[in-house]
Amino acid sequence: MTENMTDQAVGQDAETTPAGVVSVVVCSSADEQTTTDTTETPDASAGTEAVEDDDPPRQSRLEELENEGDIAADYLEELLDIADLDGDLDMDVEGDRAAVSIVGADLQQLVGRDGEVLEALQELTRLAVYRETGERSRMMLDISGYRAQKREELIVLAEKMIAQVRASGEQVSLDPMSPFERKVVHDAVAAAGLTSESEGVEPRRFVVVLPD
């Protein structure tokens, strides 16, 4: 009697749990897995897009230099206001560096003897640019056309030294110069087809023009 009842119970279980129900369960599980996979994929894509949106496109070199000029001009404008000095600011890009010029009626005190104050102001302005951008700046500052005039004088001097070296066949040493002045001379010597080098230590570093 007990065996028959057990057999009937097993038979009832088999009838109430047909293969179709098992298939539905399996399919349902697979759908959940598929749904989960499908949900994860867009989330990953969305995360990638969010990262890309947070990372702005890199500026071109020209844009970076123009930005340096803007930062430098803002800093110098505040400096002029504090010193109660009048001056117009011009910004440009020369070669691979930003260039800022201050033009005014009486700004000689910002140039100093042999451009010493100008050099100091340039370094301070470069530091202001670095603070904003995190990048080392080679920005060039000119005040009241001092550097432009000095450049012309240095080119004339370099040409004389080049002629002297070619005539004597011996090297010629110039007086100590600032980094800006040395670069002007180096460029003039290179343009003439000769070689030059800097010797000594700051602030007594000087240019030597070498023969062929």
BAFI-3210 file (N, C-alpha, C; in Angstrom, 3 decimals, decimal comma, padded with zeros to 6 digits):
// residues 212
n [1|2|3|4|5|6|7|8|9|10|11|12|13|14|15|16|17|18|19|20|21|22|23|24|25|26|27|28|29|30|31|32|33|34|35|36|37|38|39|40|41|42|43|44|45|46|47|48|49|50|51|52|53|54|55|56|57|58|59|60|61|62|63|64|65|66|67|68|69|70|71|72|73|74|75|76|77|78|79|80|81|82|83|84|85|86|87|88|89|90|91|92|93|94|95|96|97|98|99|100|101|102|103|104|105|106|107|108|109|110|111|112|113|114|115|116|117|118|119|120|121|122|123|124|125|126|127|128|129|130|131|132|133|134|135|136|137|138|139|140|141|142|143|144|145|146|147|148|149|150|151|152|153|154|155|156|157|158|159|160|161|162|163|164|165|166|167|168|169|170|171|172|173|174|175|176|177|178|179|180|181|182|183|184|185|186|187|188|189|190|191|192|193|194|195|196|197|198|199|200|201|202|203|204|205|206|207|208|209|210|211|212]
n.u [000,857|001,896|004,009|002,585|001,365|003,605|004,569|002,470|002,683|005,124|004,517|002,580|004,159|005,817|003,944|002,983|005,199|006,162|008,344|008,256|007,931|010,341|011,966|011,064|011,922|014,671|015,039|014,112|016,101|018,278|017,481|017,582|020,304|021,153|019,932|021,236|023,854|023,439|022,727|025,070|026,851|026,026|026,417|029,185|029,960|028,823|030,302|032,822|032,320|031,792|034,294|035,710|034,388|035,134|037,751|039,184|039,852|043,241|045,018|046,206|049,631|049,902|047,598|048,177|050,394|049,207|047,463|049,299|050,278|047,994|047,629|050,020|049,720|047,502|048,593|050,649|049,168|047,804|050,017|050,906|048,763|048,981|051,426|050,698|051,099|050,977|050,340|050,298|049,376|050,654|050,181|051,688|052,878|056,002|057,944|058,531|057,475|055,591|055,023|055,088|054,510|055,060|054,067|054,697|054,708|056,589|058,392|060,847|061,836|060,981|062,606|065,299|068,862|070,840|068,799|068,157|066,000|063,918|064,546|064,116|061,374|060,401|061,004|059,381|056,886|056,876|056,810|054,263|052,740|053,429|052,307|049,621|049,345|050,959|053,043|056,362|057,347|058,500|058,098|058,544|059,341|058,978|059,702|058,801|060,078|062,695|064,055|063,796|065,285|067,734|068,235|068,767|071,149|072,821|072,948|074,382|076,797|077,495|077,932|080,240|082,063|082,066|083,229|085,751|086,711|086,835|088,765|091,054|091,224|091,088|089,512|086,986|086,062|083,173|081,733|080,253|076,853|073,248|070,927|069,048|070,454|072,708|071,521|070,626|073,066|074,178|072,342|072,795|075,454|075,264|073,646|075,466|077,085|079,043|080,382|079,411|079,770|078,737|080,368|081,585|079,918|076,680|076,305|078,111|078,373|079,413|079,734|081,521|082,957|083,763|086,332|086,189]
n.v [-001,200|001,228|001,483|001,783|004,255|005,895|005,572|006,742|009,356|010,101|009,856|011,861|014,094|014,064|014,490|017,042|018,532|019,023|018,680|021,005|023,074|023,078|023,873|026,452|027,641|027,415|028,971|031,347|031,922|032,197|034,461|036,380|036,388|037,269|039,732|040,902|040,983|042,646|044,953|045,599|046,191|048,701|050,286|050,192|051,438|053,906|054,768|054,996|057,027|059,085|059,481|060,328|062,714|064,190|064,700|067,198|068,237|068,457|071,528|073,294|074,077|076,776|077,874|077,372|079,069|081,529|081,572|081,683|084,256|085,773|085,246|086,293|088,989|089,745|089,508|091,436|093,710|094,024|094,517|096,983|098,562|098,455|099,767|102,180|103,014|103,939|102,119|100,449|097,210|094,798|091,755|088,876|086,169|084,891|082,957|080,133|081,011|082,992|086,516|089,540|092,975|096,085|099,305|102,641|106,074|106,799|104,516|103,744|103,077|100,514|099,130|099,502|099,571|098,499|096,760|095,224|095,310|094,765|092,105|090,839|091,306|089,861|087,219|086,980|087,203|084,944|083,018|083,505|082,653|079,962|079,157|079,192|077,467|075,255|074,608|075,151|078,360|080,226|082,800|086,044|089,248|092,676|096,106|099,345|099,153|098,360|095,874|095,450|097,561|096,948|094,495|095,203|096,660|094,647|092,886|094,399|094,592|091,861|091,332|092,839|091,457|088,995|089,627|090,354|087,933|086,353|087,740|087,599|084,940|083,980|083,262|085,301|086,977|088,220|090,840|090,161|089,051|089,137|086,332|086,743|088,590|087,098|085,082|086,484|087,194|084,633|083,671|085,463|084,909|082,211|082,526|083,696|081,632|080,795|079,534|079,726|079,945|079,789|080,860|080,749|081,755|082,725|085,971|086,593|085,448|084,877|085,356|083,499|083,820|081,642|080,726|079,533]
n.w [000,000|000,813|-000,994|-003,414|-002,990|-002,909|-005,493|-006,879|-006,006|-007,039|-009,708|-009,933|-009,430|-011,649|-013,612|-013,005|-013,325|-016,093|-019,007|-020,445|-018,605|-017,307|-019,394|-019,758|-017,441|-017,721|-020,022|-019,060|-017,174|-018,872|-020,305|-018,326|-017,871|-020,340|-020,388|-018,290|-019,301|-021,491|-020,222|-018,861|-020,890|-022,188|-019,892|-019,564|-021,912|-021,529|-019,370|-020,547|-022,405|-020,648|-019,497|-021,724|-022,255|-020,039|-020,543|-022,111|-025,541|-026,607|-026,729|-029,620|-030,461|-031,116|-029,959|-027,275|-026,893|-027,388|-025,246|-023,143|-023,613|-023,043|-020,288|-019,280|-020,018|-018,466|-015,902|-016,004|-016,466|-014,047|-012,482|-013,485|-012,716|-009,920|-009,585|-010,494|-013,162|-016,594|-019,523|-022,679|-023,732|-025,880|-027,585|-029,032|-031,145|-031,519|-033,411|-031,554|-029,152|-026,819|-027,049|-025,369|-025,206|-023,591|-023,982|-023,369|-022,198|-020,200|-019,051|-018,297|-015,820|-015,494|-017,086|-016,369|-015,527|-018,140|-018,786|-016,571|-014,705|-016,424|-017,174|-014,723|-014,330|-016,471|-015,716|-013,436|-014,620|-016,236|-014,243|-013,257|-015,416|-015,434|-013,016|-013,648|-015,861|-015,435|-017,024|-018,183|-019,183|-022,030|-022,560|-023,984|-022,896|-023,617|-023,107|-023,801|-026,277|-025,806|-026,121|-028,866|-029,974|-028,830|-030,032|-032,705|-032,357|-031,402|-033,532|-035,383|-033,962|-033,859|-036,550|-037,006|-035,376|-036,642|-039,081|-038,157|-037,102|-039,397|-040,811|-039,196|-038,488|-035,969|-032,815|-031,228|-028,280|-026,715|-024,629|-021,360|-021,440|-021,345|-021,316|-023,424|-025,074|-025,772|-027,286|-029,532|-030,703|-031,174|-033,082|-035,193|-035,828|-036,609|-038,853|-040,540|-041,140|-039,398|-036,241|-032,835|-029,244|-025,790|-022,838|-019,424|-016,343|-015,152|-013,650|-015,643|-018,100|-021,450|-025,058|-027,470|-030,578|-033,113|-035,488|-038,955]
ca.u [000,000|002,805|004,736|001,678|001,190|004,852|004,601|001,488|003,217|006,167|003,840|001,958|005,233|006,271|002,913|002,845|006,443|006,520|009,603|008,060|008,142|011,786|012,512|010,730|012,804|016,003|014,997|013,989|017,419|019,128|017,063|018,104|021,736|021,303|019,553|022,325|024,972|023,070|022,730|026,435|027,564|025,807|027,010|030,611|030,101|028,508|031,447|033,881|031,951|031,923|035,708|036,117|033,830|035,869|039,097|039,017|040,866|044,472|045,158|047,325|050,760|049,600|046,614|048,879|051,204|048,286|046,979|050,397|050,295|046,845|047,910|051,090|049,171|046,663|049,492|051,349|048,186|047,622|051,256|050,893|047,758|049,544|052,493|050,088|051,780|050,170|051,018|049,465|049,909|050,532|050,505|051,989|053,624|057,213|058,578|057,922|057,283|054,689|055,722|054,244|055,204|054,409|054,453|054,223|055,485|057,706|058,489|062,259|062,098|060,685|063,683|066,471|070,184|071,164|067,657|068,117|064,636|063,134|064,806|063,463|059,930|060,120|061,016|058,182|055,737|056,949|056,343|052,802|052,203|053,629|051,341|048,307|049,337|051,747|054,066|057,436|057,115|059,635|057,529|059,491|058,755|059,681|059,118|059,178|060,920|064,089|064,643|063,835|066,436|068,932|068,451|069,417|072,526|073,577|073,185|075,490|078,001|077,819|078,484|081,625|082,863|082,172|084,226|087,053|087,123|087,202|089,992|092,191|091,239|091,126|088,245|086,781|085,143|082,406|081,487|079,137|075,532|072,077|070,525|068,430|071,488|073,535|070,777|070,645|074,397|074,288|071,531|073,469|076,663|074,817|073,153|076,640|077,783|080,096|079,948|079,649|079,411|078,711|081,293|081,460|078,717|075,865|075,852|079,274|078,442|079,682|079,744|082,799|082,751|084,858|086,628|085,735]
ca.v [000,000|002,383|001,560|002,321|005,683|006,562|005,586|007,711|010,692|010,359|010,058|013,181|015,097|014,049|015,088|018,474|019,215|018,549|019,193|022,372|024,021|023,129|024,674|027,852|028,108|027,573|030,116|032,541|032,192|032,683|035,827|037,232|036,537|038,117|041,085|041,428|041,302|043,800|046,124|045,928|046,755|050,141|050,966|050,335|052,452|055,199|055,149|055,424|058,322|060,075|059,777|061,102|064,051|064,893|064,970|068,113|068,077|069,194|072,730|073,344|074,838|078,196|078,232|077,376|080,278|082,664|081,534|082,203|085,708|086,341|085,168|087,253|090,339|089,985|089,705|092,706|094,784|094,214|095,112|098,393|099,229|098,589|100,773|103,415|103,355|103,781|101,388|099,621|095,860|094,134|090,333|088,267|084,912|084,980|081,642|079,153|081,617|084,133|087,793|090,602|094,262|097,194|100,571|103,768|107,302|106,828|103,208|103,412|102,461|099,089|098,538|099,482|099,652|097,344|095,849|094,319|095,251|094,079|090,671|090,364|091,300|088,753|085,978|086,975|086,943|083,529|082,255|083,665|081,776|078,586|078,907|078,973|076,400|074,096|074,380|076,152|079,340|080,936|084,071|087,149|090,532|093,881|097,324|100,581|098,844|098,185|094,670|095,635|098,399|096,202|093,459|095,833|096,982|093,404|092,337|095,177|094,160|090,503|091,407|093,314|090,374|087,964|090,114|090,305|086,531|085,894|088,413|087,170|083,505|083,680|083,457|086,593|086,913|089,436|091,168|089,407|089,427|088,429|085,227|087,309|089,183|086,013|084,379|087,321|087,055|083,262|083,575|086,230|084,159|081,024|082,968|084,022|080,398|080,513|078,879|080,471|079,229|080,600|080,420|081,458|081,518|083,922|086,862|086,974|084,525|085,650|084,637|083,377|083,541|080,768|080,768|078,362]
ca.w [000,000|000,885|-002,250|-004,427|-002,739|-003,324|-006,956|-007,356|-005,731|-008,035|-010,980|-009,919|-009,586|-013,040|-014,466|-012,727|-013,697|-017,439|-019,560|-020,932|-017,512|-017,112|-020,495|-019,498|-016,377|-018,298|-020,939|-018,239|-016,617|-019,962|-020,612|-017,275|-018,107|-021,516|-019,987|-017,463|-020,192|-022,307|-019,350|-018,509|-022,041|-022,281|-018,755|-019,841|-022,951|-020,930|-018,551|-021,456|-022,949|-019,588|-019,360|-022,883|-022,113|-019,003|-021,035|-023,240|-026,580|-026,359|-027,522|-030,546|-029,917|-031,285|-028,938|-025,993|-026,821|-027,253|-023,871|-022,329|-023,787|-022,323|-018,853|-019,003|-020,136|-017,279|-014,760|-016,166|-016,322|-012,602|-011,972|-013,859|-011,874|-008,573|-009,651|-011,000|-014,408|-017,801|-020,590|-023,552|-023,859|-027,180|-027,507|-030,322|-031,086|-032,335|-033,446|-030,653|-027,841|-026,732|-026,900|-024,820|-025,175|-022,895|-024,601|-022,578|-022,319|-019,260|-018,403|-018,203|-014,524|-015,613|-017,887|-015,509|-016,140|-018,990|-018,869|-015,418|-014,170|-017,453|-017,058|-013,503|-014,594|-017,385|-014,942|-012,600|-015,498|-016,616|-013,086|-013,209|-016,460|-014,959|-011,949|-014,246|-016,859|-015,031|-018,043|-018,206|-020,243|-022,624|-022,968|-024,080|-022,523|-024,046|-022,553|-024,507|-027,423|-025,407|-026,729|-030,320|-030,260|-028,448|-031,040|-033,865|-031,976|-031,255|-034,871|-035,934|-033,241|-034,297|-037,911|-036,884|-034,818|-037,684|-040,043|-037,487|-037,012|-040,748|-041,233|-038,379|-038,342|-034,548|-032,123|-030,577|-027,144|-026,481|-023,234|-020,768|-021,938|-020,813|-022,203|-024,635|-025,919|-026,315|-028,327|-030,738|-031,302|-031,694|-034,302|-036,249|-036,206|-037,343|-040,162|-041,341|-041,444|-038,426|-035,012|-031,596|-028,032|-024,574|-021,803|-018,160|-015,545|-014,932|-014,729|-016,461|-019,240|-022,673|-026,326|-028,201|-032,009|-033,554|-036,922|-039,744]
c.u [000,879|003,564|003,878|001,506|002,434|004,945|003,662|002,017|004,285|005,553|003,201|003,013|005,693|005,271|002,832|004,129|006,904|007,801|009,470|008,302|009,621|012,431|012,258|011,655|014,192|016,058|014,926|015,325|018,343|018,785|017,596|019,600|021,992|020,991|020,658|023,509|024,685|023,117|024,156|027,165|027,313|026,444|028,490|030,837|029,854|029,668|032,585|033,591|032,121|033,377|036,184|035,611|034,609|037,263|039,004|040,113|042,067|044,565|046,313|048,424|050,495|048,612|047,261|049,692|050,328|047,725|048,045|050,437|049,170|047,096|048,972|050,560|048,307|047,533|050,162|050,396|047,919|048,850|051,308|049,899|048,301|050,604|051,985|050,833|050,851|050,989|050,042|050,154|049,630|050,980|050,719|052,654|054,793|057,948|057,838|057,788|056,299|055,520|054,728|055,069|054,374|054,955|053,856|055,153|056,727|057,755|059,939|062,588|061,803|061,709|064,950|067,782|070,503|070,042|067,502|066,708|063,721|063,308|064,101|061,947|059,546|060,069|059,786|056,943|055,719|056,471|054,822|052,128|052,303|052,609|049,963|048,260|050,037|052,843|055,095|057,254|058,421|059,178|058,585|058,764|059,629|058,946|059,690|060,168|062,377|064,730|064,765|065,046|067,735|069,259|069,189|070,884|073,385|073,874|074,341|076,807|078,435|078,441|079,938|082,532|083,070|083,246|085,629|087,578|087,562|088,520|091,209|092,322|091,295|089,774|088,194|085,755|084,463|082,248|080,339|077,794|074,448|071,730|069,893|069,491|072,366|072,819|070,769|071,978|074,578|073,525|072,219|074,714|076,292|074,339|074,311|077,473|078,929|079,492|080,275|079,242|079,438|079,651|081,081|080,168|077,981|076,314|076,979|079,437|078,558|079,732|081,145|082,476|083,979|085,096|086,116|086,549]
c.v [001,231|002,560|002,157|003,809|006,451|006,661|006,626|009,135|011,069|010,637|011,419|014,272|015,188|014,723|016,589|019,242|018,714|019,213|020,628|023,393|024,185|024,002|026,148|028,434|028,364|028,781|031,410|032,922|032,761|034,110|036,800|037,472|037,460|039,558|041,739|041,841|042,554|045,074|046,563|046,607|048,241|050,902|051,202|051,420|053,827|055,689|055,663|056,802|059,411|060,474|060,656|062,534|064,869|065,291|065,874|067,900|068,969|070,393|072,585|074,197|076,339|078,668|078,292|078,657|081,518|082,737|082,050|083,723|086,386|086,360|086,193|088,682|090,690|090,283|091,072|093,890|095,079|094,897|096,609|099,181|099,466|099,690|102,123|103,935|103,104|103,046|100,553|098,282|095,299|092,695|089,768|086,916|085,033|083,653|080,671|079,721|082,773|085,393|088,845|091,873|095,273|098,480|101,706|104,949|107,269|105,526|102,766|102,737|100,970|098,359|098,422|099,570|098,356|096,305|094,913|094,181|094,512|092,568|090,089|090,285|090,145|087,426|085,873|086,649|085,494|082,637|082,339|082,769|080,317|078,217|078,580|077,738|075,131|073,754|075,508|077,064|079,959|082,297|085,188|088,459|091,673|095,086|098,530|100,320|098,616|097,000|094,836|096,481|097,669|095,123|094,029|096,146|095,722|092,760|093,064|094,762|092,775|090,505|091,884|092,204|089,257|088,354|090,035|088,877|086,013|086,514|087,877|085,656|083,063|083,961|084,813|086,415|088,261|089,680|090,312|089,962|088,643|087,276|085,717|087,836|088,107|085,288|085,165|087,168|085,661|083,123|084,298|085,495|082,920|081,394|083,294|082,781|080,072|079,852|079,763|079,610|080,178|079,996|081,247|081,101|082,836|084,639|087,309|086,051|085,332|084,737|084,641|083,015|082,804|080,895|079,529|077,140]
c.w [000,000|-000,397|-003,333|-004,249|-003,162|-004,805|-007,496|-007,141|-006,731|-009,370|-011,038|-010,093|-011,015|-013,924|-014,246|-013,018|-015,045|-017,919|-020,009|-019,855|-017,252|-018,171|-020,261|-018,442|-016,910|-019,182|-020,148|-017,639|-017,669|-020,311|-019,584|-017,474|-019,273|-021,174|-019,167|-018,314|-020,992|-021,483|-019,036|-019,657|-022,213|-021,128|-018,988|-020,876|-022,377|-020,090|-019,412|-022,010|-021,895|-019,406|-020,501|-022,777|-021,091|-019,459|-022,252|-024,277|-026,311|-027,289|-028,495|-029,930|-030,019|-030,226|-027,551|-025,823|-026,678|-025,845|-022,905|-022,402|-023,034|-020,818|-018,459|-019,035|-018,936|-016,054|-014,822|-016,024|-014,850|-011,996|-012,282|-013,011|-010,469|-008,540|-010,131|-012,228|-015,585|-018,859|-021,385|-023,755|-025,248|-027,031|-028,907|-030,073|-032,049|-032,281|-032,561|-029,241|-027,929|-026,517|-026,433|-024,730|-024,404|-023,490|-023,787|-022,695|-021,429|-018,469|-018,241|-016,882|-014,533|-016,488|-017,049|-016,264|-016,870|-019,005|-017,691|-014,833|-015,139|-017,359|-015,838|-013,691|-015,520|-016,631|-014,042|-013,428|-015,956|-015,475|-012,956|-014,242|-016,018|-013,889|-012,512|-015,144|-016,397|-016,018|-018,001|-019,416|-020,715|-023,138|-022,948|-023,799|-023,033|-023,467|-023,276|-025,641|-027,093|-026,124|-028,247|-030,718|-029,958|-029,471|-032,248|-033,564|-031,911|-032,605|-035,546|-035,284|-033,708|-035,681|-037,897|-036,365|-035,843|-038,697|-039,438|-037,406|-038,372|-041,204|-040,480|-038,278|-036,885|-033,904|-031,422|-029,464|-026,962|-024,980|-022,694|-021,219|-021,221|-021,757|-023,510|-025,591|-026,546|-027,444|-029,634|-031,459|-031,899|-033,017|-035,467|-036,751|-037,023|-038,738|-041,108|-041,671|-040,512|-037,184|-033,807|-030,413|-026,847|-023,545|-020,549|-017,450|-015,363|-013,659|-015,660|-017,669|-020,536|-023,894|-026,932|-029,628|-032,515|-035,054|-037,634|-039,362]
res [m|t|e|n|m|t|d|q|a|v|g|q|d|a|e|t|t|p|a|g|v|v|s|v|v|v|c|s|s|a|d|e|q|t|t|t|d|t|t|e|t|p|d|a|s|a|g|t|e|a|v|e|d|d|d|p|p|r|q|s|r|l|e|e|l|e|n|e|g|d|i|a|a|d|y|l|e|e|l|l|d|i|a|d|l|d|g|d|l|d|m|d|v|e|g|d|r|a|a|v|s|i|v|g|a|d|l|q|q|l|v|g|r|d|g|e|v|l|e|a|l|q|e|l|t|r|l|a|v|y|r|e|t|g|e|r|s|r|m|m|l|d|i|s|g|y|r|a|q|k|r|e|e|l|i|v|l|a|e|k|m|i|a|q|v|r|a|s|g|e|q|v|s|l|d|p|m|s|p|f|e|r|k|v|v|h|d|a|v|a|a|a|g|l|t|s|e|s|e|g|v|e|p|r|r|f|v|v|v|l|p|d]
***
